[in-house]
Amino acid sequence: MRTARVPVKTPGLASRGAAGDDGRMRDALKLFLLAVAALALTLLSLEVERVGPELGEAGNLCGPNRDQWCYVPVLNGGWPFAYLFDKPSISVPNQLGVEDKFETPRFLLDLIFYFGALTGAWLGWRRRRGR
């Protein structure tokens, strides 16, 4: 004689997977928002402009024979690492624009800096709240 197996319902097990997925989605959304905020801060850091210490070509009438390149300190933008540099020989001097020299590695360093700072601030705030 065989006995029939009756499925046992365990409360909460079916919804536990959905809650785990929901938590992962929340974490992914938080990471995405942190990345977007870091990108915004990196782009806003272009407002921090300073001259030098980087040098740029500003003509070719320098030196004793007037046949060498002229180098001058150039305007640059971005903080903490400058990633956009003025090219006074081909663009409006002392004004940053799309025609100027963009350095991707320095831009990525700025992005990583801001992402790390925002993540650290968020984790500190979260720890302080007791979560």
DRENROBA-932347 format. One record per residue (C-alpha): residue in one letter; residue number from 0; x, y, z. Coordinates in steps of 0.5 Angstrom, whole numbers, plus 500, padded with zeros to 3 digits. Example, Ala and Ser with C-alpha at 12.3 -4.5 7.8 and 13.67 -1.06 7.14 Angstrom:
+-----+-----+-----+-----+-----+
: res :   n :  xx :  yy :  zz :
+-----+-----+-----+-----+-----+
:   A :   0 : 525 : 491 : 516 :
:   S :   1 : 527 : 498 : 514 :
+-----+-----+-----+-----+-----+
# end
This chain:
+-----+-----+-----+-----+-----+
: res :   n :  xx :  yy :  zz :
+-----+-----+-----+-----+-----+
:   M :   0 : 500 : 500 : 500 :
:   R :   1 : 503 : 507 : 498 :
:   T :   2 : 501 : 513 : 502 :
:   A :   3 : 500 : 520 : 498 :
:   R :   4 : 505 : 525 : 499 :
:   V :   5 : 502 : 532 : 501 :
:   P :   6 : 506 : 538 : 499 :
:   V :   7 : 508 : 542 : 505 :
:   K :   8 : 507 : 549 : 504 :
:   T :   9 : 513 : 553 : 508 :
:   P :  10 : 511 : 560 : 509 :
:   G :  11 : 515 : 565 : 507 :
:   L :  12 : 520 : 561 : 502 :
:   A :  13 : 516 : 563 : 496 :
:   S :  14 : 517 : 570 : 497 :
:   R :  15 : 524 : 570 : 500 :
:   G :  16 : 527 : 569 : 493 :
:   A :  17 : 523 : 575 : 491 :
:   A :  18 : 525 : 579 : 497 :
:   G :  19 : 532 : 577 : 495 :
:   D :  20 : 532 : 580 : 488 :
:   D :  21 : 528 : 586 : 490 :
:   G :  22 : 534 : 587 : 495 :
:   R :  23 : 539 : 586 : 489 :
:   M :  24 : 535 : 591 : 485 :
:   R :  25 : 535 : 596 : 490 :
:   D :  26 : 543 : 596 : 491 :
:   A :  27 : 544 : 596 : 483 :
:   L :  28 : 539 : 602 : 483 :
:   K :  29 : 543 : 605 : 489 :
:   L :  30 : 550 : 604 : 485 :
:   F :  31 : 547 : 607 : 479 :
:   L :  32 : 545 : 613 : 482 :
:   L :  33 : 552 : 614 : 486 :
:   A :  34 : 555 : 613 : 479 :
:   V :  35 : 550 : 618 : 476 :
:   A :  36 : 552 : 623 : 481 :
:   A :  37 : 559 : 622 : 481 :
:   L :  38 : 559 : 623 : 473 :
:   A :  39 : 555 : 630 : 475 :
:   L :  40 : 560 : 632 : 480 :
:   T :  41 : 566 : 630 : 475 :
:   L :  42 : 563 : 635 : 470 :
:   L :  43 : 561 : 640 : 474 :
:   S :  44 : 568 : 640 : 477 :
:   L :  45 : 570 : 643 : 470 :
:   E :  46 : 568 : 650 : 473 :
:   V :  47 : 574 : 649 : 477 :
:   E :  48 : 579 : 653 : 473 :
:   R :  49 : 586 : 654 : 474 :
:   V :  50 : 592 : 656 : 470 :
:   G :  51 : 598 : 652 : 470 :
:   P :  52 : 603 : 648 : 471 :
:   E :  53 : 601 : 645 : 464 :
:   L :  54 : 604 : 648 : 458 :
:   G :  55 : 602 : 649 : 452 :
:   E :  56 : 604 : 651 : 445 :
:   A :  57 : 602 : 659 : 444 :
:   G :  58 : 606 : 660 : 437 :
:   N :  59 : 613 : 659 : 434 :
:   L :  60 : 617 : 665 : 434 :
:   C :  61 : 621 : 664 : 441 :
:   G :  62 : 628 : 663 : 442 :
:   P :  63 : 634 : 667 : 440 :
:   N :  64 : 633 : 665 : 433 :
:   R :  65 : 625 : 666 : 433 :
:   D :  66 : 625 : 659 : 430 :
:   Q :  67 : 623 : 655 : 436 :
:   W :  68 : 616 : 653 : 439 :
:   C :  69 : 613 : 658 : 445 :
:   Y :  70 : 610 : 655 : 451 :
:   V :  71 : 606 : 658 : 456 :
:   P :  72 : 602 : 656 : 462 :
:   V :  73 : 595 : 654 : 460 :
:   L :  74 : 588 : 654 : 463 :
:   N :  75 : 585 : 647 : 465 :
:   G :  76 : 579 : 645 : 468 :
:   G :  77 : 577 : 639 : 473 :
:   W :  78 : 578 : 638 : 480 :
:   P :  79 : 582 : 634 : 483 :
:   F :  80 : 585 : 632 : 477 :
:   A :  81 : 585 : 637 : 471 :
:   Y :  82 : 582 : 633 : 465 :
:   L :  83 : 581 : 639 : 460 :
:   F :  84 : 586 : 643 : 457 :
:   D :  85 : 586 : 650 : 453 :
:   K :  86 : 590 : 650 : 447 :
:   P :  87 : 591 : 657 : 446 :
:   S :  88 : 594 : 656 : 439 :
:   I :  89 : 587 : 653 : 436 :
:   S :  90 : 582 : 656 : 440 :
:   V :  91 : 580 : 662 : 444 :
:   P :  92 : 586 : 663 : 449 :
:   N :  93 : 584 : 663 : 456 :
:   Q :  94 : 577 : 659 : 455 :
:   L :  95 : 575 : 652 : 455 :
:   G :  96 : 571 : 649 : 450 :
:   V :  97 : 570 : 643 : 446 :
:   E :  98 : 576 : 644 : 441 :
:   D :  99 : 581 : 644 : 447 :
:   K : 100 : 585 : 637 : 449 :
:   F : 101 : 581 : 632 : 453 :
:   E : 102 : 585 : 627 : 457 :
:   T : 103 : 580 : 621 : 458 :
:   P : 104 : 585 : 618 : 464 :
:   R : 105 : 585 : 624 : 468 :
:   F : 106 : 577 : 624 : 467 :
:   L : 107 : 576 : 617 : 469 :
:   L : 108 : 581 : 618 : 475 :
:   D : 109 : 576 : 624 : 477 :
:   L : 110 : 570 : 620 : 476 :
:   I : 111 : 573 : 614 : 481 :
:   F : 112 : 575 : 620 : 486 :
:   Y : 113 : 567 : 622 : 486 :
:   F : 114 : 564 : 615 : 486 :
:   G : 115 : 569 : 613 : 492 :
:   A : 116 : 567 : 619 : 496 :
:   L : 117 : 560 : 619 : 495 :
:   T : 118 : 560 : 611 : 496 :
:   G : 119 : 564 : 613 : 503 :
:   A : 120 : 559 : 618 : 505 :
:   W : 121 : 553 : 614 : 503 :
:   L : 122 : 556 : 608 : 507 :
:   G : 123 : 558 : 612 : 513 :
:   W : 124 : 551 : 615 : 513 :
:   R : 125 : 548 : 608 : 513 :
:   R : 126 : 552 : 606 : 519 :
:   R : 127 : 550 : 612 : 523 :
:   R : 128 : 543 : 611 : 522 :
:   G : 129 : 544 : 603 : 525 :
:   R : 130 : 542 : 599 : 518 :
+-----+-----+-----+-----+-----+
# end
